[in-house]
Amino acid sequence: MSSETTPLIKSVGQPRLKASSSLAWRIAGRIGGGVMVLWAAVSLSFIAVWLAPGDIVSLLVGEQVRTPAIEAAIRAEWGLDRPLWQQYLSYLWRIMHGDFGRSYMLNVDVGQLVASQLLPTLKLAGAALLVSVVFAVLVAVLTAHRRWGRSVANGLELLLASTPSFWLGIVLLFIFSFTLRWFPVAGDRNFAALVLPSLSLGLAQGAVVSQVLRRGLEDALDQPFSLTLRAWGIHGVIVRLRHALRHAALPAVTLTGWLVCGLLSGAVITEQVFSRPGLGKVTVDAVLAKDMPVVLAVAILSALVYVVMSTLVDILGLLIDPRLRSQADKE
Amino acid sequence: MRLNNKVAMMATVSLLALSVSSAFAAAEPRTGGTLTWGVETEPKPLNPQLNGQSKAELILRVAYESLLARNADGSFVPWLAESYRVEQDGKRIIFTLRPDVKFSDGAKLNAEAVAENFRHIQDPAYCAGSSLCALSRHIDSIETPDERTVVLNLKAVYSPFLAFAAGLKLISPKSWQSPDLKAGGASVAGTGPFILQRYEKGQQIVFVKNPEYNWAPANAAHQGPAYLDGVTYRFLPESSVRVGALLSGQVDAIEGVSGNDAGEFKNNPDFTYQHALNTGTPYSLFLNVEYGPTQELKVRQALLQGLDVAPILQSIYRGERTRAWGITSPVDPLYTNGVEGKYGNNPDLGNKLLDEAGWNTRDADGFRTKDGQRLSIEIIQAQATVRDQRDVLLQAIQAQARQRLGVELKLRYVDSGTYTELRNSGQFGSIANSNTETDGIDIENHYLPVNAGGAINYSRTSDPAILPLLKGASATADVPARRGFYAQLQQLAIIDRAVAIPLYEPEDQIAAASYVNGIGFRPFKQMPENAYSVWLSEH
């Protein structure tokens, strides 16, 4: 597993550290690449939404009476009377000035809409990430190379990873909210309201990461260096935590970075079950209704998250594994 | 025709009824406390005029009110207007406003403020995409002869118009300048017993009591300010989560209880459970008369006659839903029961009709064929509108059509873009749909020709016999006469032409903790009533 994931790290972290003078160049390259990714995300989403069935005027008229006057009013209000390329260019111009337009369906400013829903989703994603990392490290360190613990953990991980988060959410709610009444069911009001949603979203991901992490740990523990360490009389737990974990962390970090990007889509279902505000629900509604300004804003945001996460993963990789740094220096 | 006296009399009758019922009430209403009500649907948008969701009414009506209220029989009672008159057979409607009504932003409700509302709803830039455009186009001119009188002149007599004008939720003069006019919210003020304080999208909407409120409809359970200090509607889209939240005391009341969950509250002393049939068209399969096998009358009649909906409803909803037979709701004053039990559950007749139509060979899967083509009908549903276990209902009907008649019903769930495209092109076999409008507007929506007001005419019928019946019904305000026209239409559309197969009448449910008093349904419109007369006993 680790041998499979190592090239991935290399390819993500392509521009290598050379000397401090090239650092500025590297950062500029990063930003330039990020902007290109954002532009591509906007353009592809723009095209995709236009190609999807159903013209926007018909969607906005809905199941209501349709007359030429009504159609004209809708076209004029949303600027749909201009040619497509003009709409596209003026959209690009406006987003460069921070104006994301108004939602067709909700008739509110998209920038404000996304901003207001971003924090609850970030809270959920952050808490879920914490849950999955803690779960993964704990389970992996405790069960690597332990016959019984290993098979129990393996079964649990398989169960969690394959449980639909919708169902897990309902079960958690039933036990801890409806029956024991420890946590509130819904909303984004206090810390207690965050516990169940983050468990339901984080556990499944934690289970996947912990499987990878344990495999890595076991590989590391099998290597000669850990035998040497133990021969020096270092305690088994210390070997696991200080030495083997570092070796095993690289693929797990890559995977986690990738999973964080998936938290936004995972949040859709969790937000629905727990009646939380957030971007997930906004996004689904917008896509279903072909609410172009909202879809595009979410596309930009997702692309931004991907760019930031892949950069973070690169840097973390350099910090964790000195070999990557020295390789970079040699080049 | 002067109806002033009638309104006054109605008010007296309802006041009498009130005093009688309050004599039997167990306890005096208490003021104070806040109610948390778990609801299924989040209003989109919050503008009460542009919002077309009947499930959002209970929320919006706490802050926005209209000129007249209605009794269960459809008659009108005073509200923001203390009386009304209809002249020239219904072409001229005159409202006399109460003198003491104020919007929550301080503006006075006068003739000009009301007229502004009727002017704006005619503007395509404002009304597009809502049901307002279709109705406001009947207005010819608006007069405000004095501070308290509003006159609406119509282009032609259109009997549903009075109900529309009387029920339009009025917003304050300042609202028209608000940048959030179309989105709605705190800057769009109404006259209601509660004032919108805070809207947290995706979570809840919070209202506080309007202490100056003193203009409840004449048939309300009490007068003066609301009993509650405030009411919070919490959005809980998952049915099982709403039920769990109520059972564990996290909310005080919920609406939208599935047939499976009704038992949790029905015989439980800690809760109350009530339900009411919706108004409007039943949930019906509309059979496209312009596309595919349903173009043939005999195929449509075979489905209408051969299927048996009752046992399916019984098993899916555990007896908690009501079989429907006609073109409108059995609770609508315009409903007639002439077609009840007159069709269905006759597979022999159904099969005979299909044989006659030439679908008399079968393929390897047991489906009927003609000239090598399978008898297959595609039912289109917009994924976003599937609720109340309707997907399961359609599956059961699909199985029955196969077993009983050898007809293949294909169920296709589509996104709203595809749905819109198929609706426009007319290339579908059937669309299942319901509609909660009253006063015959529901019937017009389904049976006027597609390009002449039949916005949801999913059978796409343009039968020349139908239009004169619709015109006749909308040209008179006389309820028995209108009922007669619609009875003929019902016979024609369902029995003779089989353009629709009514399935069941949708309903609303309310479950509440037993300390919640006065919660219930709105007369006539049958939607959950807002929290104005709700009070909480000691708990």
Interface residues (C-beta under 8 A of the other chain):
Chain A: A52 P53 G54 D55 S58 L59 L60 V61 G62 E63 Q64 V65 R66 T67 A69 I70 A72 A73 I74 A76 E77 M105 L106 N107 V108 L113 S116 Q117 P120 I170 L173 F174 S177 F178 T179 R181 P184 V185 A186 G187 D188 E271 Q272 V273 F274 S275 R276 P277 G278 K281 V282 L288 A289 K290
Chain B: K44 P45 N47 G52 D123 P124 A125 C127 A128 G129 S130 S131 C133 A134 D180 K182 A183 E200 K201 G202 Q203 Q204 R234 F235 L236 P237 E238 S240 V241 G244 A245 L247 S248 G249 Q250 Q383 A384 D415 S416 G417 T418 Y419 T420 E421 R423 N424 G453 A455 I456
